[in-house]
């Protein structure tokens, strides 16, 4: 669920890159998203 919401945010462009990266780091450390999902989300931002 969190992953899908992050994908929607990124594809809409409604985010601050540095802020979202910090949040995603926390989600990754707390096992709310996987390493693969993290990598995909970062690639979407590029």
Residue pairs with C-beta under 8 A, 6 or more apart in sequence:
2 27
2 32
2 33
3 33
3 37
3 41
6 20
6 24
6 33
6 41
7 41
7 44
9 15
9 20
10 20
10 41
10 44
10 45
11 44
17 45
20 45
21 42
21 45
24 33
24 38
24 41
24 42
27 33
27 38
28 34
28 35
28 38
33 41
